[in-house]
Amino acid sequence: MSAMKSMEELREALLEDVIVSSPELLNSYASDATGANGAEPVTVVKPNSVEQLAGIIKWARSSKTPLVPVSSQAPHHRGDTLLEAPGAIVDMSGFQKIIMVNRRNRVALFEAGVGFERLAKEARAAGMRAMMPLLPRWGKSALTAYLEREPTIYPKYQWDMADPLLCLEIVWGSGDIFRTGSAAGPGSLDQQWRAGEFQKSPMGPGQNDWMRIVQGAQGSMAIATWCSAKCEVKSKVEELYVASSDNIEPLIQASYKMFHGKYTDIHFILDDKAFVNLLAADKDQRAEAKKNVKPWNLIYSVSGLIEFPEERVAMMRGKCEKALKAQGISPGGPPLGTNEELLQLLAGVSPEPYWKTRPAGGMREVFFQTTLDKVPSFIDTFSSLTKKADIDPERVGTYIQPQLGGRIAHVEFIIGYNPPDEADKNKINRFVDEVAEPLIKEGAFFSRPYGAWTEQAMAAAKSTRWIYEKVKSIFDPDGILAPGRLGLGGNGDAD
């Protein structure tokens, strides 16, 4: 089937305004902010309903056209919006409804195009707080972040790796519309709400956990239109502190004590470079922050919830101070601004420029999972790898995010580069593409492998790879969704 004929069929099947292609728009999807290149799409389609999305997928099956879903606004940094061969971008940014926010059940239900800036605001208005990643960029789709298992800054409230994601409405690669968990019914959403069901259970329908097939699949199994996600009640009193040290080990030991008693809400660790980037948006602020920042910084908060909040905060504060004192550390404040200002900052999205791109203008991330006790060893290994690659250590920021109540840790190294300097950008890109292999050999778990990491991560999981391939063949029988993601292949040819 020719591309022209397939486009005519799409126009006949769908409303004309679903197709939003222009030469400039198509070209913008052929690369991302890191300089990674993909195939230029033949069209961009922007569905307005789940029925239209199902129609697009069925058209793609009949025309053998690859599809890549995009929900967040540009810029993109991980290559996950690029096509391997000419196909169509499915722009889900038009799905902008926050369908339900319910404080009694601590849940929100929202569509794929809703950014964290809106979700956080609506949750606060309802007396709740959304489970936020660390200063997400403006326009970052909350649904996409939860699907991709982006860590949140609240390890206390993460009981399972799927959290805070609960239920989904999706369209499989087969074109079938499906709802996971308790959202599957019986009844419509309105009928379920009247019956007291608020889409809180991710299991089902039946005895299967269908959501896990989609979560982490990078759009290779299905495309989601909305999700329900856990929120937490906003505390009447919350206090934030910064504990700083010349070494990371005392902060890790204190963190273990804090997690054992479930004392902290917000909890993460930054090195001096990442902390300065987080706090300082301009040159003058950076200079001030650098004068006061310590090499390693534990940022944590304690909250009082609703009943006896002051008493609860006082007790939690004392427990945390005791854990820190045992390591010879006292809590204090950030190198720039106040504790209260930092607490307010962490409740929203990053001011421009995006904190990870400060001050160089461009960045690449290297992230994986391990346990907190092994973090220092990985920091040393990464430092030696950057030194071998002749990368200035001042360009590398480190972010440690405990997850699952401290049982594991997300380790992230953020490497800045100057985008106009092509040689510099290519050097950093080559390093990031190759660095996964030595880290995997040391025990790093790349649970979210992008780009060149995929084959290295899948090679480490070769005993189960056939399961992923089998599942892909069931739910995306023509291989049209994000071909190549997770090394799963698919139909890479657009006729």
ChimeraX attribute file (.defattr): number of C-alpha atoms within 10 A of each C-alpha:
attribute: neighborCount
match mode: 1-to-1
recipient: residues
	/A:1	10
	/A:2	10
	/A:3	16
	/A:4	11
	/A:5	12
	/A:6	19
	/A:7	16
	/A:8	11
	/A:9	14
	/A:10	21
	/A:11	14
	/A:12	10
	/A:13	14
	/A:14	18
	/A:15	12
	/A:16	11
	/A:17	12
	/A:18	19
	/A:19	18
	/A:20	14
	/A:21	18
	/A:22	12
	/A:23	11
	/A:24	8
	/A:25	14
	/A:26	18
	/A:27	14
	/A:28	14
	/A:29	21
	/A:30	19
	/A:31	20
	/A:32	19
	/A:33	16
	/A:34	20
	/A:35	16
	/A:36	15
	/A:37	15
	/A:38	17
	/A:39	16
	/A:40	22
	/A:41	26
	/A:42	20
	/A:43	21
	/A:44	22
	/A:45	23
	/A:46	23
	/A:47	25
	/A:48	18
	/A:49	13
	/A:50	18
	/A:51	15
	/A:52	17
	/A:53	26
	/A:54	21
	/A:55	19
	/A:56	24
	/A:57	28
	/A:58	20
	/A:59	19
	/A:60	25
	/A:61	22
	/A:62	13
	/A:63	21
	/A:64	21
	/A:65	27
	/A:66	28
	/A:67	33
	/A:68	25
	/A:69	25
	/A:70	23
	/A:71	26
	/A:72	24
	/A:73	16
	/A:74	16
	/A:75	14
	/A:76	17
	/A:77	17
	/A:78	16
	/A:79	18
	/A:80	17
	/A:81	24
	/A:82	25
	/A:83	26
	/A:84	21
	/A:85	21
	/A:86	22
	/A:87	27
	/A:88	27
	/A:89	25
	/A:90	23
	/A:91	23
	/A:92	26
	/A:93	22
	/A:94	15
	/A:95	20
	/A:96	18
	/A:97	13
	/A:98	18
	/A:99	13
	/A:100	15
	/A:101	23
	/A:102	15
	/A:103	19
	/A:104	12
	/A:105	16
	/A:106	20
	/A:107	25
	/A:108	25
	/A:109	23
	/A:110	23
	/A:111	25
	/A:112	25
	/A:113	26
	/A:114	25
	/A:115	26
	/A:116	26
	/A:117	20
	/A:118	18
	/A:119	23
	/A:120	20
	/A:121	15
	/A:122	18
	/A:123	23
	/A:124	16
	/A:125	13
	/A:126	15
	/A:127	18
	/A:128	23
	/A:129	23
	/A:130	27
	/A:131	27
	/A:132	26
	/A:133	22
	/A:134	23
	/A:135	20
	/A:136	24
	/A:137	24
	/A:138	20
	/A:139	19
	/A:140	21
	/A:141	27
	/A:142	31
	/A:143	27
	/A:144	24
	/A:145	22
	/A:146	23
	/A:147	24
	/A:148	18
	/A:149	19
	/A:150	20
	/A:151	23
	/A:152	26
	/A:153	24
	/A:154	24
	/A:155	25
	/A:156	18
	/A:157	21
	/A:158	19
	/A:159	12
	/A:160	11
	/A:161	13
	/A:162	18
	/A:163	20
	/A:164	23
	/A:165	27
	/A:166	25
	/A:167	26
	/A:168	31
	/A:169	22
	/A:170	24
	/A:171	23
	/A:172	23
	/A:173	29
	/A:174	22
	/A:175	22
	/A:176	16
	/A:177	17
	/A:178	16
	/A:179	20
	/A:180	26
	/A:181	24
	/A:182	21
	/A:183	27
	/A:184	21
	/A:185	16
	/A:186	10
	/A:187	11
	/A:188	11
	/A:189	17
	/A:190	11
	/A:191	12
	/A:192	17
	/A:193	13
	/A:194	10
	/A:195	10
	/A:196	10
	/A:197	16
	/A:198	24
	/A:199	26
	/A:200	20
	/A:201	16
	/A:202	24
	/A:203	19
	/A:204	18
	/A:205	19
	/A:206	11
	/A:207	8
	/A:208	13
	/A:209	14
	/A:210	19
	/A:211	23
	/A:212	17
	/A:213	16
	/A:214	21
	/A:215	22
	/A:216	22
	/A:217	20
	/A:218	23
	/A:219	25
	/A:220	29
	/A:221	30
	/A:222	28
	/A:223	29
	/A:224	27
	/A:225	24
	/A:226	25
	/A:227	27
	/A:228	27
	/A:229	25
	/A:230	20
	/A:231	24
	/A:232	18
	/A:233	19
	/A:234	20
	/A:235	16
	/A:236	14
	/A:237	16
	/A:238	19
	/A:239	18
	/A:240	25
	/A:241	25
	/A:242	20
	/A:243	21
	/A:244	27
	/A:245	19
	/A:246	13
	/A:247	14
	/A:248	19
	/A:249	16
	/A:250	19
	/A:251	24
	/A:252	22
	/A:253	16
	/A:254	22
	/A:255	24
	/A:256	18
	/A:257	18
	/A:258	23
	/A:259	20
	/A:260	10
	/A:261	11
	/A:262	16
	/A:263	24
	/A:264	26
	/A:265	20
	/A:266	25
	/A:267	28
	/A:268	25
	/A:269	25
	/A:270	23
	/A:271	23
	/A:272	25
	/A:273	24
	/A:274	24
	/A:275	26
	/A:276	26
	/A:277	21
	/A:278	23
	/A:279	21
	/A:280	23
	/A:281	18
	/A:282	13
	/A:283	11
	/A:284	9
	/A:285	16
	/A:286	20
	/A:287	13
	/A:288	14
	/A:289	22
	/A:290	17
	/A:291	10
	/A:292	12
	/A:293	19
	/A:294	20
	/A:295	15
	/A:296	24
	/A:297	26
	/A:298	21
	/A:299	26
	/A:300	24
	/A:301	22
	/A:302	24
	/A:303	24
	/A:304	20
	/A:305	17
	/A:306	13
	/A:307	10
	/A:308	11
	/A:309	16
	/A:310	16
	/A:311	12
	/A:312	19
	/A:313	21
	/A:314	14
	/A:315	15
	/A:316	21
	/A:317	20
	/A:318	13
	/A:319	17
	/A:320	24
	/A:321	17
	/A:322	17
	/A:323	20
	/A:324	22
	/A:325	14
	/A:326	13
	/A:327	16
	/A:328	12
	/A:329	17
	/A:330	17
	/A:331	17
	/A:332	14
	/A:333	17
	/A:334	24
	/A:335	22
	/A:336	21
	/A:337	13
	/A:338	14
	/A:339	19
	/A:340	14
	/A:341	13
	/A:342	19
	/A:343	18
	/A:344	11
	/A:345	16
	/A:346	17
	/A:347	21
	/A:348	22
	/A:349	23
	/A:350	20
	/A:351	16
	/A:352	12
	/A:353	15
	/A:354	19
	/A:355	23
	/A:356	23
	/A:357	19
	/A:358	23
	/A:359	21
	/A:360	13
	/A:361	15
	/A:362	20
	/A:363	23
	/A:364	23
	/A:365	17
	/A:366	20
	/A:367	20
	/A:368	19
	/A:369	21
	/A:370	18
	/A:371	15
	/A:372	22
	/A:373	14
	/A:374	14
	/A:375	20
	/A:376	14
	/A:377	11
	/A:378	17
	/A:379	16
	/A:380	10
	/A:381	15
	/A:382	18
	/A:383	16
	/A:384	14
	/A:385	16
	/A:386	18
	/A:387	12
	/A:388	9
	/A:389	13
	/A:390	10
	/A:391	19
	/A:392	12
	/A:393	13
	/A:394	10
	/A:395	16
	/A:396	23
	/A:397	21
	/A:398	22
	/A:399	22
	/A:400	21
	/A:401	25
	/A:402	29
	/A:403	26
	/A:404	18
	/A:405	22
	/A:406	22
	/A:407	13
	/A:408	17
	/A:409	23
	/A:410	23
	/A:411	22
	/A:412	19
	/A:413	19
	/A:414	19
	/A:415	26
	/A:416	25
	/A:417	25
	/A:418	16
	/A:419	17
	/A:420	10
	/A:421	9
	/A:422	12
	/A:423	11
	/A:424	14
	/A:425	20
	/A:426	16
	/A:427	14
	/A:428	21
	/A:429	19
	/A:430	12
	/A:431	17
	/A:432	18
	/A:433	16
	/A:434	13
	/A:435	16
	/A:436	23
	/A:437	16
	/A:438	14
	/A:439	17
	/A:440	16
	/A:441	10
	/A:442	12
	/A:443	15
	/A:444	21
	/A:445	18
	/A:446	22
	/A:447	16
	/A:448	18
	/A:449	24
	/A:450	19
	/A:451	17
	/A:452	17
	/A:453	22
	/A:454	21
	/A:455	17
	/A:456	18
	/A:457	22
	/A:458	18
	/A:459	12
	/A:460	17
	/A:461	11
	/A:462	12
	/A:463	9
	/A:464	11
	/A:465	15
	/A:466	12
	/A:467	11
	/A:468	15
	/A:469	15
	/A:470	13
	/A:471	14
	/A:472	23
	/A:473	17
	/A:474	14
	/A:475	20
	/A:476	21
	/A:477	18
	/A:478	19
	/A:479	27
	/A:480	30
	/A:481	34
	/A:482	32
	/A:483	23
	/A:484	19
	/A:485	22
	/A:486	24
	/A:487	20
	/A:488	22
	/A:489	16
	/A:490	21
	/A:491	20
	/A:492	21
	/A:493	15
	/A:494	21
	/A:495	15
